[in-house]
Amino acid sequence: MSTDDLVSVLADDHLELSRICTELETDHGSPENRREVADHLIAQLVQHEVAEEPFLPPGPALHGADDLMRRMEGLGPQDARFERLLATLIHTVRRHLREAGPAVTGLRNRYPADRLRELGQDALEARRGADSLPHPVIADRTPPNALLRTGPGFVDRVRAALTSVH
């Protein structure tokens, strides 16, 4: 098994999404930090959706996630709606992780190993070429405001950046 085949890439996404959700669930740091981590979750989720869509049918868990993410745009972390929407988004992501996990693993039965490696490389290459929002604690990357301005249209800009690479 290759660590960069499509199944591994998508499974790694699932681990990262789970980690970010846990961070948001357990860390009630400054409002600004929560907004940054929430934006990171949004960027990672959109990136994952774009990578997963060609291979798995859209699952019911992520149905409405784009709407939730768009409704969060422009809301400050002090706004009670922000926390409600964020909690719903986290619940949606967790449900997706539970439901899609077996389907991701099942890709090993749909494609031969060499094709999975090619598809994994394609997914990784698309990520390298796409603008995405790094996690705020990653100091060695370009600041988020230099990559994508958050706020209105953020979800659409992340999706457009990712899909234009494919």
DSSP file with accessible surface (Angstrom, degrees, kcal/mol):
  #  RESIDUE AA STRUCTURE BP1 BP2  ACC     N-H-->O    O-->H-N    N-H-->O    O-->H-N    TCO  KAPPA ALPHA  PHI   PSI    X-CA   Y-CA   Z-CA
    1    1 A M              0   0  180      0, 0.0     2,-0.3     0, 0.0   112,-0.0   0.000 360.0 360.0 360.0 131.2    0.0    0.0    0.0
    2    2 A S    >   -     0   0   23      1,-0.1     3,-0.8   111,-0.1     6,-0.2  -0.616 360.0-140.1 -87.2 146.3    1.3    3.4   -1.0
    3    3 A T  T 3  S+     0   0  120     -2,-0.3    -1,-0.1     1,-0.2   114,-0.0   0.545 103.0  47.7 -81.7  -5.9    1.1    6.3    1.4
    4    4 A D  T 3  S+     0   0   52      4,-0.1    -1,-0.2     5,-0.0   120,-0.2   0.130  81.9 118.8-120.3  20.8    0.2    8.6   -1.5
    5    5 A D  S <> S-     0   0    4     -3,-0.8     4,-2.6   115,-0.2   112,-0.2  -0.351  81.4 -98.9 -78.3 168.7   -2.5    6.6   -3.2
    6    6 A L  H  > S+     0   0    0    110,-1.8     4,-2.7     1,-0.2     5,-0.3   0.897 122.7  52.3 -58.2 -41.4   -6.0    8.0   -3.5
    7    7 A V  H  > S+     0   0    7      1,-0.2     4,-2.8     2,-0.2    -1,-0.2   0.935 111.8  46.4 -62.1 -43.8   -7.4    6.1   -0.5
    8    8 A S  H  > S+     0   0   13     -6,-0.2     4,-2.8     2,-0.2    -1,-0.2   0.904 111.4  51.9 -64.9 -40.6   -4.5    7.3    1.7
    9    9 A V  H  X S+     0   0    4     -4,-2.6     4,-2.0     2,-0.2    -2,-0.2   0.951 114.6  41.8 -61.4 -47.9   -4.9   10.9    0.5
   10   10 A L  H  X S+     0   0    0     -4,-2.7     4,-2.1     2,-0.2    -2,-0.2   0.901 114.5  51.3 -68.8 -38.5   -8.7   10.9    1.3
   11   11 A A  H  X S+     0   0   38     -4,-2.8     4,-2.2    -5,-0.3    -1,-0.2   0.901 108.7  51.8 -65.4 -38.5   -8.2    9.0    4.6
   12   12 A D  H  X S+     0   0   90     -4,-2.8     4,-2.5     1,-0.2    -1,-0.2   0.896 107.0  54.0 -63.2 -38.8   -5.5   11.6    5.6
   13   13 A D  H  X S+     0   0    9     -4,-2.0     4,-3.0     1,-0.2     5,-0.2   0.925 107.0  51.5 -56.5 -45.7   -8.1   14.3    4.8
   14   14 A H  H  X S+     0   0   20     -4,-2.1     4,-2.4     1,-0.2    -2,-0.2   0.912 109.7  49.0 -60.7 -42.1  -10.5   12.6    7.1
   15   15 A L  H  X S+     0   0  121     -4,-2.2     4,-2.4     2,-0.2    -1,-0.2   0.914 112.8  47.4 -63.2 -42.2   -7.9   12.5    9.9
   16   16 A E  H  X S+     0   0   56     -4,-2.5     4,-2.5     2,-0.2    -2,-0.2   0.921 111.4  50.0 -67.0 -42.4   -7.1   16.2    9.5
   17   17 A L  H  X S+     0   0    1     -4,-3.0     4,-2.5     1,-0.2    -1,-0.2   0.922 111.7  49.0 -61.4 -42.1  -10.8   17.2    9.4
   18   18 A S  H  X S+     0   0   38     -4,-2.4     4,-2.6    -5,-0.2    -2,-0.2   0.920 110.2  51.4 -63.2 -41.7  -11.4   15.2   12.6
   19   19 A R  H  X S+     0   0  103     -4,-2.4     4,-2.4     2,-0.2    -2,-0.2   0.922 110.7  47.6 -62.2 -43.6   -8.4   16.8   14.2
   20   20 A I  H  X S+     0   0    0     -4,-2.5     4,-2.4     2,-0.2    -1,-0.2   0.921 111.2  51.3 -66.0 -41.7   -9.6   20.3   13.3
   21   21 A C  H  X S+     0   0    0     -4,-2.5     4,-2.5     1,-0.2    -2,-0.2   0.930 110.1  49.8 -59.9 -44.1  -13.1   19.5   14.6
   22   22 A T  H  X S+     0   0   59     -4,-2.6     4,-2.3     1,-0.2     5,-0.3   0.915 108.7  52.7 -61.6 -41.5  -11.6   18.3   17.9
   23   23 A E  H  X S+     0   0   36     -4,-2.4     4,-2.3     1,-0.2    -1,-0.2   0.932 112.4  44.8 -59.5 -44.0   -9.6   21.5   18.2
   24   24 A L  H  < S+     0   0    3     -4,-2.4    -1,-0.2     1,-0.2    -2,-0.2   0.860 114.3  49.7 -69.4 -33.6  -12.7   23.6   17.7
   25   25 A E  H  < S+     0   0   85     -4,-2.5    -1,-0.2    -5,-0.2    -2,-0.2   0.823 122.4  30.5 -73.5 -31.4  -14.7   21.4   20.2
   26   26 A T  H  < S+     0   0  104     -4,-2.3     2,-0.7    -5,-0.2    -2,-0.2   0.671 109.1  67.5-104.8 -20.6  -12.1   21.5   22.9
   27   27 A D     <  +     0   0   66     -4,-2.3     2,-0.3    -5,-0.3    -1,-0.1  -0.900  46.1 175.9-109.9 113.6  -10.4   24.8   22.5
   28   28 A H        +     0   0  133     -2,-0.7    -1,-0.1    -3,-0.1    -4,-0.1  -0.423  31.6 150.8-108.3  55.0  -12.4   27.9   23.3
   29   29 A G        -     0   0   31     -2,-0.3     5,-0.1     1,-0.2    -2,-0.0   0.305  55.4 -31.0 -67.4-156.5   -9.5   30.3   22.8
   30   30 A S     >  -     0   0   59      1,-0.1     4,-2.4     3,-0.1     5,-0.2  -0.189  60.4-117.1 -61.1 151.1   -9.8   33.8   21.6
   31   31 A P  H  > S+     0   0   49      0, 0.0     4,-2.2     0, 0.0     5,-0.2   0.890 116.2  54.2 -57.4 -38.2  -12.7   34.6   19.2
   32   32 A E  H  > S+     0   0  112      1,-0.2     4,-2.2     2,-0.2     5,-0.1   0.904 108.2  48.8 -63.6 -41.9  -10.2   35.6   16.5
   33   33 A N  H  > S+     0   0   38      2,-0.2     4,-2.8     1,-0.2     5,-0.2   0.911 109.6  52.1 -64.4 -41.3   -8.4   32.2   16.9
   34   34 A R  H  X S+     0   0   15     -4,-2.4     4,-2.6     1,-0.2    -2,-0.2   0.903 109.7  49.5 -61.4 -39.9  -11.8   30.3   16.7
   35   35 A R  H  X S+     0   0   35     -4,-2.2     4,-2.7    -5,-0.2    -1,-0.2   0.924 111.6  48.9 -65.3 -42.7  -12.6   32.2   13.5
   36   36 A E  H  X S+     0   0   93     -4,-2.2     4,-2.1     2,-0.2    -2,-0.2   0.920 113.8  45.3 -63.0 -44.1   -9.2   31.4   12.0
   37   37 A V  H  X S+     0   0    1     -4,-2.8     4,-2.6     2,-0.2    -2,-0.2   0.904 112.4  51.8 -68.1 -38.3   -9.5   27.7   12.9
   38   38 A A  H  X S+     0   0    0     -4,-2.6     4,-2.5    -5,-0.2    -2,-0.2   0.920 109.8  49.5 -62.7 -41.6  -13.1   27.7   11.6
   39   39 A D  H  X S+     0   0    7     -4,-2.7     4,-2.7     2,-0.2    -1,-0.2   0.883 109.5  52.2 -63.8 -36.8  -11.9   29.2    8.3
   40   40 A H  H  X S+     0   0    5     -4,-2.1     4,-2.7     2,-0.2     5,-0.2   0.927 108.9  50.0 -64.2 -42.8   -9.2   26.5    8.2
   41   41 A L  H  X S+     0   0    0     -4,-2.6     4,-2.8     2,-0.2    -2,-0.2   0.932 111.1  49.5 -59.8 -44.8  -11.9   23.8    8.6
   42   42 A I  H  X S+     0   0    1     -4,-2.5     4,-2.7     2,-0.2     5,-0.3   0.941 112.1  46.9 -60.6 -48.4  -13.9   25.4    5.8
   43   43 A A  H  X S+     0   0    0     -4,-2.7     4,-2.5     1,-0.2    -1,-0.2   0.928 114.7  46.9 -61.4 -43.5  -10.9   25.5    3.5
   44   44 A Q  H  X S+     0   0   29     -4,-2.7     4,-2.6     2,-0.2    -1,-0.2   0.891 112.2  50.6 -65.7 -39.2   -9.9   21.9    4.3
   45   45 A L  H  X S+     0   0    0     -4,-2.8     4,-3.0    -5,-0.2    -2,-0.2   0.936 111.8  46.2 -66.3 -44.1  -13.5   20.7    3.9
   46   46 A V  H  X S+     0   0    0     -4,-2.7     4,-2.5     2,-0.2     5,-0.2   0.939 112.8  50.8 -63.2 -43.8  -13.9   22.3    0.5
   47   47 A Q  H  X S+     0   0   14     -4,-2.5     4,-2.0    -5,-0.3    -2,-0.2   0.931 112.6  46.8 -58.3 -44.6  -10.6   20.9   -0.6
   48   48 A H  H  X S+     0   0    1     -4,-2.6     4,-2.6     2,-0.2     5,-0.2   0.921 110.0  52.4 -65.5 -43.6  -11.6   17.5    0.6
   49   49 A E  H  X S+     0   0   14     -4,-3.0     4,-2.7     1,-0.2    -1,-0.2   0.920 109.8  49.1 -58.7 -44.6  -15.0   17.7   -1.2
   50   50 A V  H  < S+     0   0    7     -4,-2.5    -1,-0.2     1,-0.2    -2,-0.2   0.901 114.1  46.0 -63.6 -39.1  -13.3   18.6   -4.4
   51   51 A A  H  < S+     0   0    9     -4,-2.0    -1,-0.2    -5,-0.2    -2,-0.2   0.874 119.1  40.8 -70.6 -35.0  -10.9   15.7   -4.1
   52   52 A E  H >X S+     0   0   15     -4,-2.6     3,-1.9     1,-0.2     4,-1.9   0.814  95.2  79.0 -85.8 -31.4  -13.6   13.2   -3.2
   53   53 A E  T 3< S+     0   0  105     -4,-2.7    -1,-0.2     1,-0.3    -2,-0.1   0.821  88.7  54.4 -52.2 -42.0  -16.4   14.2   -5.5
   54   54 A P  T 34 S+     0   0   78      0, 0.0    -1,-0.3     0, 0.0    -2,-0.1   0.730 118.8  34.3 -67.4 -16.1  -15.0   12.5   -8.7
   55   55 A F  T <4 S+     0   0   31     -3,-1.9    -2,-0.2     1,-0.2    -3,-0.1   0.664 115.9  44.6-113.5 -23.2  -14.8    9.1   -6.9
   56   56 A L  S  < S-     0   0   15     -4,-1.9    -1,-0.2     3,-0.0     3,-0.1  -0.975  83.1-110.3-126.5 142.2  -17.6    8.9   -4.4
   57   57 A P        -     0   0  104      0, 0.0     2,-0.1     0, 0.0    -2,-0.0  -0.365  53.0 -88.5 -64.1 147.4  -21.3    9.8   -4.8
   58   58 A P        -     0   0  127      0, 0.0    -9,-0.0     0, 0.0    -5,-0.0  -0.400  48.9-138.6 -61.1 126.5  -22.2   12.8   -2.8
   59   59 A G    >   -     0   0   30     -2,-0.1     3,-0.7     1,-0.1     4,-0.5  -0.535  14.1-120.7 -86.6 156.0  -23.2   11.6    0.6
   60   60 A P  G >  S+     0   0   84      0, 0.0     3,-0.8     0, 0.0    -1,-0.1   0.780 105.2  71.4 -65.5 -23.9  -26.1   13.0    2.5
   61   61 A A  G 3  S+     0   0    4      1,-0.3    35,-0.2    34,-0.1    34,-0.1   0.887 101.8  41.1 -62.2 -40.2  -23.9   14.0    5.4
   62   62 A L  G X> S+     0   0   21     -3,-0.7     3,-2.5    33,-0.1     4,-0.5   0.506  84.3 119.3 -89.0  -2.4  -22.3   16.9    3.4
   63   63 A H  T <4 S+     0   0  165     -3,-0.8     0, 0.0    -4,-0.5     0, 0.0  -0.450  86.3  15.1 -60.2 123.9  -25.6   17.9    1.9
   64   64 A G  T 3> S+     0   0   33     -2,-0.2     4,-2.4     3,-0.0    -1,-0.3   0.345  92.0 114.0  92.3  -8.6  -26.1   21.5    3.1
   65   65 A A  H <> S+     0   0    0     -3,-2.5     4,-2.8     1,-0.2     5,-0.2   0.915  76.9  51.9 -62.5 -41.4  -22.5   21.9    4.2
   66   66 A D  H  X S+     0   0   37     -4,-0.5     4,-2.7     1,-0.2    -1,-0.2   0.917 109.2  50.7 -60.8 -41.0  -21.8   24.6    1.6
   67   67 A D  H  > S+     0   0   87      1,-0.2     4,-2.4     2,-0.2    -1,-0.2   0.929 110.8  48.7 -62.0 -44.2  -24.9   26.4    2.8
   68   68 A L  H  X S+     0   0   14     -4,-2.4     4,-1.3     2,-0.2    -2,-0.2   0.929 112.2  48.4 -59.5 -46.0  -23.7   26.3    6.4
   69   69 A M  H  X S+     0   0    0     -4,-2.8     4,-0.8     1,-0.2     3,-0.3   0.906 112.1  48.5 -64.4 -40.8  -20.2   27.5    5.4
   70   70 A R  H >< S+     0   0   85     -4,-2.7     3,-0.6     1,-0.2    -1,-0.2   0.872 107.9  54.7 -66.3 -37.5  -21.7   30.4    3.3
   71   71 A R  H 3< S+     0   0  134     -4,-2.4    -1,-0.2     1,-0.2    -2,-0.2   0.780 104.5  55.9 -67.0 -24.0  -24.0   31.4    6.2
   72   72 A M  H >< S+     0   0    0     -4,-1.3     3,-2.1    -3,-0.3    -1,-0.2   0.724  83.3 108.4 -77.6 -21.8  -20.9   31.6    8.4
   73   73 A E  T << S+     0   0   33     -4,-0.8     3,-0.1    -3,-0.6    -3,-0.0  -0.300  87.5  11.4 -59.4 134.2  -19.3   34.1    6.0
   74   74 A G  T 3  S+     0   0   61      1,-0.3     2,-0.5    78,-0.0    -1,-0.3   0.361  97.2 122.9  82.3  -7.9  -19.2   37.6    7.4
   75   75 A L    <   -     0   0   20     -3,-2.1    -1,-0.3     6,-0.1    76,-0.1  -0.756  57.2-136.1 -88.5 132.8  -20.2   36.5   10.9
   76   76 A G    >   -     0   0   29     -2,-0.5     3,-1.7    -3,-0.1     6,-0.3  -0.490  22.6-114.1 -80.2 154.9  -17.9   37.4   13.7
   77   77 A P  T 3  S+     0   0   19      0, 0.0     6,-0.2     0, 0.0    -1,-0.1   0.704 115.4  63.4 -65.3 -16.0  -17.1   34.7   16.3
   78   78 A Q  T 3  S+     0   0  131      4,-0.1     2,-0.3     5,-0.0    -3,-0.0   0.674  81.4  98.3 -79.0 -16.7  -18.8   36.8   18.9
   79   79 A D  S X> S-     0   0   49     -3,-1.7     4,-1.2     1,-0.2     3,-1.0  -0.566  75.2-139.4 -73.1 127.6  -22.1   36.4   17.0
   80   80 A A  H 3> S+     0   0   64     -2,-0.3     4,-2.0     1,-0.3     5,-0.2   0.835 102.6  61.0 -58.6 -31.1  -24.2   33.7   18.6
   81   81 A R  H 3> S+     0   0  126      1,-0.2     4,-2.9     2,-0.2     5,-0.3   0.870  97.2  59.8 -64.2 -35.0  -25.2   32.5   15.1
   82   82 A F  H <> S+     0   0    0     -3,-1.0     4,-2.8    -6,-0.3    -1,-0.2   0.952 107.2  43.8 -57.8 -51.1  -21.5   31.8   14.4
   83   83 A E  H  X S+     0   0   64     -4,-1.2     4,-2.5     2,-0.2    -1,-0.2   0.891 114.5  50.0 -65.0 -38.5  -21.2   29.3   17.2
   84   84 A R  H  X S+     0   0  151     -4,-2.0     4,-2.1     2,-0.2    -1,-0.2   0.938 114.4  44.1 -64.1 -46.9  -24.5   27.6   16.3
   85   85 A L  H  X S+     0   0   15     -4,-2.9     4,-2.7     2,-0.2    -2,-0.2   0.902 113.1  51.8 -65.0 -39.8  -23.5   27.3   12.7
   86   86 A L  H  X S+     0   0    0     -4,-2.8     4,-2.9    -5,-0.3     5,-0.2   0.929 109.0  50.1 -63.0 -43.7  -20.0   26.1   13.6
   87   87 A A  H  X S+     0   0   60     -4,-2.5     4,-2.3     1,-0.2    -1,-0.2   0.912 112.3  47.8 -61.4 -40.3  -21.5   23.4   15.9
   88   88 A T  H  X S+     0   0   68     -4,-2.1     4,-2.5     2,-0.2    -2,-0.2   0.908 111.5  50.4 -67.2 -40.4  -23.8   22.3   13.1
   89   89 A L  H  X S+     0   0    0     -4,-2.7     4,-2.8     2,-0.2    -2,-0.2   0.928 110.1  49.7 -63.0 -44.5  -20.9   22.3   10.6
   90   90 A I  H  X S+     0   0   11     -4,-2.9     4,-2.9     2,-0.2     5,-0.2   0.933 111.0  49.8 -60.2 -44.2  -18.8   20.2   13.0
   91   91 A H  H  X S+     0   0  114     -4,-2.3     4,-2.4     1,-0.2    -1,-0.2   0.921 111.3  49.7 -59.7 -41.7  -21.6   17.7   13.4
   92   92 A T  H  X S+     0   0   16     -4,-2.5     4,-2.4     2,-0.2    -2,-0.2   0.912 111.6  47.8 -63.8 -44.0  -22.0   17.6    9.6
   93   93 A V  H  X S+     0   0    0     -4,-2.8     4,-2.6     2,-0.2    -2,-0.2   0.940 111.4  50.3 -63.9 -45.7  -18.3   16.9    9.1
   94   94 A R  H  X S+     0   0   50     -4,-2.9     4,-2.0     1,-0.2    -2,-0.2   0.905 110.6  49.8 -60.0 -41.7  -18.3   14.2   11.8
   95   95 A R  H  X S+     0   0   93     -4,-2.4     4,-2.6    -5,-0.2     5,-0.2   0.924 110.1  50.9 -63.0 -43.7  -21.3   12.5   10.2
   96   96 A H  H  X S+     0   0    7     -4,-2.4     4,-3.3     1,-0.2     5,-0.4   0.925 107.9  52.7 -58.9 -44.1  -19.5   12.6    6.8
   97   97 A L  H  X S+     0   0   25     -4,-2.6     4,-1.2     1,-0.2    -1,-0.2   0.907 112.2  45.2 -60.8 -41.3  -16.4   11.0    8.3
   98   98 A R  H  < S+     0   0  154     -4,-2.0    -1,-0.2    -5,-0.2    -2,-0.2   0.918 120.2  39.5 -66.3 -43.6  -18.4    8.2    9.8
   99   99 A E  H  < S+     0   0   81     -4,-2.6     4,-0.5     1,-0.2    -2,-0.2   0.857 119.0  42.9 -77.8 -38.1  -20.4    7.6    6.6
  100  100 A A  H  X S+     0   0   10     -4,-3.3     4,-2.6    -5,-0.2     5,-0.2   0.700  91.3  84.2 -86.4 -18.2  -17.7    8.1    4.0
  101  101 A G  H  X S+     0   0   21     -4,-1.2     4,-2.3    -5,-0.4     5,-0.2   0.923  93.7  43.9 -51.7 -51.9  -15.0    6.1    5.7
  102  102 A P  H  > S+     0   0   92      0, 0.0     4,-2.3     0, 0.0    -1,-0.2   0.881 112.8  53.1 -63.6 -34.4  -16.1    2.7    4.4
  103  103 A A  H  > S+     0   0   45     -4,-0.5     4,-0.6     2,-0.2    -2,-0.2   0.897 108.1  50.5 -67.7 -37.9  -16.7    4.1    0.9
  104  104 A V  H >< S+     0   0    3     -4,-2.6     3,-1.5     1,-0.2     4,-0.3   0.955 112.0  46.6 -63.2 -48.6  -13.1    5.6    0.8
  105  105 A T  H >< S+     0   0   87     -4,-2.3     3,-1.8     1,-0.3     4,-0.2   0.887 104.7  63.3 -60.0 -35.9  -11.7    2.2    1.8
  106  106 A G  H >X S+     0   0   25     -4,-2.3     3,-1.6     1,-0.3     4,-0.7   0.659  80.9  80.6 -64.8 -16.2  -13.9    0.5   -0.8
  107  107 A L  H XX S+     0   0    0     -3,-1.5     4,-1.7    -4,-0.6     3,-0.7   0.792  79.6  69.1 -61.1 -24.5  -12.1    2.4   -3.5
  108  108 A R  H <4 S+     0   0   79     -3,-1.8    -1,-0.3    -4,-0.3    -2,-0.2   0.791  99.6  48.7 -63.4 -26.2   -9.3   -0.2   -3.2
  109  109 A N  H <4 S+     0   0  152     -3,-1.6    -1,-0.3    -4,-0.2    -2,-0.2   0.652 111.3  50.0 -85.6 -17.0  -11.8   -2.7   -4.7
  110  110 A R  H << S+     0   0  135     -3,-0.7    -2,-0.2    -4,-0.7    -1,-0.1   0.727 113.8  36.9 -91.5 -27.7  -12.8   -0.4   -7.6
  111  111 A Y  S  < S-     0   0   54     -4,-1.7    -1,-0.2     2,-0.0     2,-0.0  -0.969  81.5-113.3-129.8 144.7   -9.3    0.5   -8.8
  112  112 A P     >  -     0   0   82      0, 0.0     4,-2.4     0, 0.0     3,-0.3  -0.325  39.5-105.1 -69.0 159.8   -6.0   -1.4   -9.2
  113  113 A A  H  > S+     0   0   60      1,-0.2     4,-2.1     2,-0.2     5,-0.2   0.865 119.3  52.4 -56.3 -42.3   -3.1   -0.2   -7.0
  114  114 A D  H  > S+     0   0   85      1,-0.2     4,-2.0     2,-0.2    -1,-0.2   0.897 110.5  48.2 -66.0 -35.6   -1.2    1.5   -9.8
  115  115 A R  H  > S+     0   0   96     -3,-0.3     4,-2.9     2,-0.2     5,-0.2   0.900 108.7  54.0 -69.8 -38.5   -4.3    3.5  -10.7
  116  116 A L  H  X S+     0   0    3     -4,-2.4     4,-2.4     1,-0.2  -110,-1.8   0.887 108.4  50.3 -61.0 -38.0   -4.9    4.5   -7.1
  117  117 A R  H  X S+     0   0  108     -4,-2.1     4,-2.5  -112,-0.2    -1,-0.2   0.922 111.1  48.5 -65.7 -43.2   -1.3    5.8   -7.0
  118  118 A E  H  X S+     0   0   96     -4,-2.0     4,-2.4     2,-0.2    -2,-0.2   0.935 113.4  46.7 -60.9 -46.3   -1.9    7.8  -10.1
  119  119 A L  H  X S+     0   0    8     -4,-2.9     4,-2.4     1,-0.2    -1,-0.2   0.877 111.3  52.1 -65.6 -36.9   -5.2    9.2   -8.8
  120  120 A G  H  X S+     0   0    0     -4,-2.4     4,-2.6    -5,-0.2    -1,-0.2   0.911 109.8  48.7 -63.9 -42.8   -3.5   10.0   -5.4
  121  121 A Q  H  X S+     0   0   70     -4,-2.5     4,-2.9     2,-0.2    -2,-0.2   0.901 109.9  52.4 -63.7 -40.2   -0.7   11.9   -7.2
  122  122 A D  H  X S+     0   0   98     -4,-2.4     4,-2.4     2,-0.2    -2,-0.2   0.926 110.8  47.5 -60.0 -44.7   -3.3   13.8   -9.2
  123  123 A A  H  X S+     0   0   10     -4,-2.4     4,-1.8     1,-0.2    -2,-0.2   0.922 113.9  46.7 -63.8 -43.3   -5.1   14.8   -6.0
  124  124 A L  H  X S+     0   0   43     -4,-2.6     4,-2.2     2,-0.2    -2,-0.2   0.901 112.1  50.7 -65.8 -40.2   -1.8   15.8   -4.3
  125  125 A E  H  X S+     0   0  109     -4,-2.9     4,-1.9     1,-0.2    -2,-0.2   0.909 107.7  53.2 -64.4 -41.1   -0.7   17.8   -7.4
  126  126 A A  H  X S+     0   0    9     -4,-2.4     4,-0.8     1,-0.2    -1,-0.2   0.906 109.9  49.0 -61.2 -39.1   -4.0   19.6   -7.5
  127  127 A R  H >< S+     0   0   44     -4,-1.8     3,-0.6     1,-0.2    -1,-0.2   0.894 107.9  53.2 -67.4 -41.4   -3.5   20.6   -3.9
  128  128 A R  H 3< S+     0   0  153     -4,-2.2    -1,-0.2     1,-0.2    -2,-0.2   0.855 113.7  43.8 -62.9 -33.1    0.0   21.8   -4.5
  129  129 A G  H 3< S+     0   0   51     -4,-1.9     2,-0.3    -5,-0.2    -1,-0.2   0.560 101.4  84.2 -89.1  -8.1   -1.2   24.1   -7.3
  130  130 A A  S << S-     0   0   11     -4,-0.8     2,-0.4    -3,-0.6    32,-0.1  -0.715  80.8-117.3 -99.2 145.4   -4.3   25.4   -5.5
  131  131 A D        +     0   0   81     -2,-0.3     2,-0.3    27,-0.1    31,-0.1  -0.624  45.3 166.2 -72.0 131.2   -4.5   28.3   -3.1
  132  132 A S        -     0   0   27     -2,-0.4    16,-0.1    -4,-0.1   -92,-0.1  -0.940  40.0-102.8-141.6 168.6   -5.6   27.0    0.2
  133  133 A L        -     0   0    6     -2,-0.3   -89,-0.1   -94,-0.2     2,-0.0  -0.815  34.4-143.6 -98.5 113.8   -5.7   28.4    3.7
  134  134 A P        -     0   0    6      0, 0.0   -91,-0.1     0, 0.0    13,-0.1  -0.360  31.6 -91.1 -73.1 159.1   -3.0   27.1    6.0
  135  135 A H    >   -     0   0    7      1,-0.1     3,-2.1   -95,-0.1   -98,-0.1  -0.394  37.1-118.9 -65.5 142.4   -3.7   26.5    9.6
  136  136 A P  T 3  S+     0   0   39      0, 0.0    -1,-0.1     0, 0.0   -99,-0.0   0.764 110.4  58.6 -59.4 -24.9   -2.9   29.6   11.8
  137  137 A V  T 3  S+     0   0  110      1,-0.1     2,-1.2     2,-0.0    -2,-0.1   0.526  79.7  96.1 -85.1  -1.7   -0.2   27.8   13.8
  138  138 A I    X   +     0   0   55     -3,-2.1     3,-0.8     1,-0.2    -1,-0.1  -0.731  50.8 176.5 -88.8  99.5    1.8   26.9   10.7
  139  139 A A  T 3   +     0   0   96     -2,-1.2    -1,-0.2     1,-0.2    -2,-0.0   0.693  65.7  67.8 -80.6 -18.7    4.3   29.8   10.8
  140  140 A D  T 3  S+     0   0  141      2,-0.1     2,-0.3     3,-0.0    -1,-0.2   0.310  89.7  79.1 -89.7  13.0    6.4   28.8    7.8
  141  141 A R  S <  S-     0   0  145     -3,-0.8     0, 0.0     1,-0.1     0, 0.0  -0.736  95.1 -79.8-113.9 167.5    3.7   29.4    5.2
  142  142 A T        -     0   0   75     -2,-0.3     5,-0.1     1,-0.1    -1,-0.1  -0.349  60.5 -96.5 -61.4 139.6    2.3   32.5    3.5
  143  143 A P    >>  -     0   0   71      0, 0.0     3,-1.8     0, 0.0     4,-0.7  -0.258  31.8-116.9 -59.1 146.1   -0.1   34.3    5.8
  144  144 A P  H >> S+     0   0   48      0, 0.0     4,-2.1     0, 0.0     3,-1.5   0.859 112.6  59.8 -54.2 -38.6   -3.8   33.4    5.1
  145  145 A N  H 34 S+     0   0  133      1,-0.3     4,-0.1     2,-0.2    -3,-0.0   0.723 101.4  55.5 -67.4 -17.2   -4.7   37.0    4.1
  146  146 A A  H <4 S+     0   0   66     -3,-1.8    -1,-0.3     2,-0.1     3,-0.1   0.659 115.1  38.6 -84.2 -17.1   -2.1   36.7    1.3
  147  147 A L  H << S-     0   0   47     -3,-1.5     2,-0.4    -4,-0.7    -2,-0.2   0.896 130.7  -6.2 -95.0 -61.4   -3.7   33.6   -0.1
  148  148 A L     <  -     0   0   17     -4,-2.1     2,-0.4   -16,-0.1    -1,-0.3  -0.983  63.6-130.1-142.3 128.0   -7.5   34.0    0.2
  149  149 A R        -     0   0  151     -2,-0.4     8,-0.1    -3,-0.1    -4,-0.1  -0.624  29.6-138.8 -76.3 126.6   -9.4   36.8    1.9
  150  150 A T        +     0   0   53     -2,-0.4    -1,-0.0     3,-0.0   -77,-0.0  -0.260  61.1  63.0 -77.1 175.2  -12.0   35.3    4.2
  151  151 A G  S >  S+     0   0   14    -76,-0.1     3,-2.3    -2,-0.0     4,-0.3  -0.730  93.5  17.5 106.9-157.0  -15.5   36.6    4.4
  152  152 A P  T 3  S+     0   0   87      0, 0.0   -82,-0.1     0, 0.0    -3,-0.0  -0.189 132.6  13.6 -54.8 130.7  -18.2   36.8    1.7
  153  153 A G  T 3> S+     0   0   20    -83,-0.1     4,-2.7     3,-0.0     5,-0.2   0.424  86.7 126.3  86.2  -0.9  -17.4   34.5   -1.2
  154  154 A F  H <> S+     0   0    2     -3,-2.3     4,-2.6     1,-0.2     5,-0.2   0.934  73.5  47.2 -56.0 -50.5  -14.7   32.6    0.7
  155  155 A V  H  > S+     0   0    0     -4,-0.3     4,-2.7     1,-0.2    -1,-0.2   0.935 114.3  47.7 -59.6 -45.2  -16.2   29.1    0.1
  156  156 A D  H  > S+     0   0   75      1,-0.2     4,-2.8     2,-0.2    -1,-0.2   0.892 111.2  50.7 -65.2 -37.8  -16.7   29.9   -3.6
  157  157 A R  H  X S+     0   0   66     -4,-2.7     4,-2.5     2,-0.2    -1,-0.2   0.914 111.6  47.3 -67.9 -40.0  -13.1   31.2   -3.9
  158  158 A V  H  X S+     0   0    1     -4,-2.6     4,-2.3    -5,-0.2     5,-0.2   0.958 114.6  46.8 -64.5 -46.6  -11.6   28.1   -2.3
  159  159 A R  H  X S+     0   0   37     -4,-2.7     4,-2.8    -5,-0.2     5,-0.3   0.924 113.1  49.0 -60.8 -44.0  -13.7   25.9   -4.5
  160  160 A A  H  X S+     0   0   54     -4,-2.8     4,-1.9     1,-0.2    -1,-0.2   0.913 110.1  51.2 -63.6 -41.2  -12.9   27.8   -7.6
  161  161 A A  H  X S+     0   0   17     -4,-2.5     4,-0.5     1,-0.2    -1,-0.2   0.909 115.0  43.2 -61.8 -40.9   -9.2   27.8   -6.8
  162  162 A L  H >X S+     0   0    4     -4,-2.3     3,-0.7    -5,-0.2     4,-0.7   0.909 115.1  46.3 -73.5 -41.8   -9.3   24.0   -6.3
  163  163 A T  H 3< S+     0   0   69     -4,-2.8     3,-0.3     1,-0.2    -1,-0.2   0.783 103.1  63.7 -76.2 -22.9  -11.4   23.1   -9.3
  164  164 A S  H 3< S+     0   0   92     -4,-1.9    -1,-0.2    -5,-0.3    -2,-0.2   0.733  98.7  56.9 -71.6 -18.0   -9.4   25.3  -11.7
  165  165 A V  H <<        0   0   55     -3,-0.7    -1,-0.2    -4,-0.5    -2,-0.2   0.805 360.0 360.0 -80.3 -30.7   -6.4   23.2  -11.1
  166  166 A H     <        0   0  131     -4,-0.7    -3,-0.0    -3,-0.3   -43,-0.0  -0.126 360.0 360.0 -66.6 360.0   -8.1   19.9  -12.2
